Amino acid sequence: MRKGNDYILKLRPWSLSTFVVALLAVVLATATQEMFASFGMQFYFAGFVPAILIAGLMGGAPAGAFATIITVPIVWWAFMPPYFEFSWPTADDYDSLAMFLLSSALLVCFSQLYREALAILRK
């Protein structure tokens, strides 16, 4: 059993394993979002916010930014109508995208600050 939160600092930013963890988090979030969509919920980015937080905590700002960048085209293509094609978003879609990018930027910044605080406390 792990003690505390030692596993958070094991992955180094900019390593391949960090980006693989971020990609796996986004894939799991895509499956979760598909489940939400199958129940008729139209929350485009709801399943991806925890994935970005996990990617940011596990791999730092590069992994969180990577997860955010690959989330936008996935949601635009698969979950915004018309489905499975790229079309110009409506005004509501732009608002959803802007709020997602703002919240993702805050999540990535705070997760990076958390990682830095953990590193300082470990010394």
C-alpha positions in Angstrom: 0.0 0.0 0.0 1.3 3.4 -0.9 1.9 6.0 1.8 0.6 9.5 1.1 0.9 10.9 -2.4 4.4 9.8 -3.4 3.1 8.5 -6.8 2.3 12.0 -8.0 5.9 13.0 -8.3 7.1 9.7 -9.9 6.4 10.9 -13.5 8.7 13.6 -14.8 7.3 16.3 -17.0 8.2 16.0 -20.7 8.8 12.3 -20.5 7.1 9.8 -22.8 5.3 8.1 -19.9 3.8 11.4 -18.9 2.2 11.9 -22.2 1.0 8.3 -22.4 -0.7 8.8 -19.0 -2.4 11.9 -20.3 -3.5 10.1 -23.5 -4.9 7.2 -21.5 -6.8 9.7 -19.2 -8.3 11.3 -22.3 -9.3 7.9 -23.8 -11.0 7.0 -20.5 -12.7 10.4 -20.5 -13.9 9.8 -24.0 -15.5 6.6 -23.0 -17.1 8.3 -20.0 -18.4 11.1 -22.2 -19.8 8.6 -24.7 -21.7 7.0 -21.8 -23.1 10.4 -20.8 -24.1 11.0 -24.4 -25.9 7.7 -24.6 -28.0 8.7 -21.7 -28.9 11.9 -23.6 -26.8 14.4 -21.6 -25.3 17.2 -23.6 -22.4 18.2 -21.4 -19.7 18.3 -24.0 -16.7 18.6 -21.7 -17.9 17.1 -18.4 -16.1 13.8 -18.7 -12.8 15.5 -19.7 -12.3 17.8 -16.8 -11.3 15.1 -14.4 -9.0 13.6 -17.0 -7.2 17.0 -17.4 -6.9 17.2 -13.6 -5.4 13.7 -13.4 -3.0 14.4 -16.3 -1.9 17.7 -14.7 -1.4 16.1 -11.3 0.5 13.1 -12.6 2.6 14.7 -15.3 2.6 18.4 -14.6 1.7 21.3 -16.9 2.9 19.7 -20.1 0.7 16.6 -19.6 -2.3 18.8 -18.6 -1.8 21.1 -21.6 -1.4 18.0 -23.9 -4.7 16.5 -22.6 -6.5 19.9 -23.1 -5.2 20.2 -26.7 -6.2 16.7 -27.7 -9.6 17.0 -26.0 -10.8 20.0 -28.1 -10.8 18.2 -31.5 -12.2 15.0 -30.0 -15.2 16.9 -28.5 -15.7 19.1 -31.6 -15.7 16.0 -33.8 -17.5 13.4 -31.8 -19.8 15.1 -29.4 -20.9 18.5 -30.9 -23.7 18.3 -33.4 -23.5 17.4 -36.3 -21.7 14.4 -35.0 -18.6 12.9 -36.5 -17.8 15.9 -38.7 -16.1 19.2 -38.2 -18.5 22.2 -38.8 -18.5 25.7 -37.5 -19.5 25.8 -33.9 -22.5 27.8 -32.8 -22.4 30.6 -30.3 -23.3 28.2 -27.5 -20.5 25.9 -28.6 -18.0 28.7 -28.6 -19.1 29.6 -25.0 -18.7 26.0 -23.9 -15.3 25.8 -25.5 -14.2 29.1 -23.9 -15.3 28.0 -20.5 -13.6 24.6 -20.9 -10.3 26.2 -22.0 -10.5 28.7 -19.1 -11.2 26.0 -16.5 -8.6 23.7 -18.0 -6.0 26.4 -17.8 -6.8 26.9 -14.1 -6.7 23.2 -13.5 -3.3 22.9 -15.1 -1.9 25.8 -13.3 -3.2 24.7 -9.9 -2.0 21.1 -10.5 1.4 22.4 -11.4 1.5 24.5 -8.2 0.5 21.4 -6.2 3.3 19.4 -7.7 5.8 22.2 -6.9 4.5 22.4 -3.4 4.9 18.7 -2.9 8.4 18.8 -4.2 9.3 21.6 -1.8 7.8 19.7 1.1 9.7 16.6 0.2 13.0 18.4 0.7 
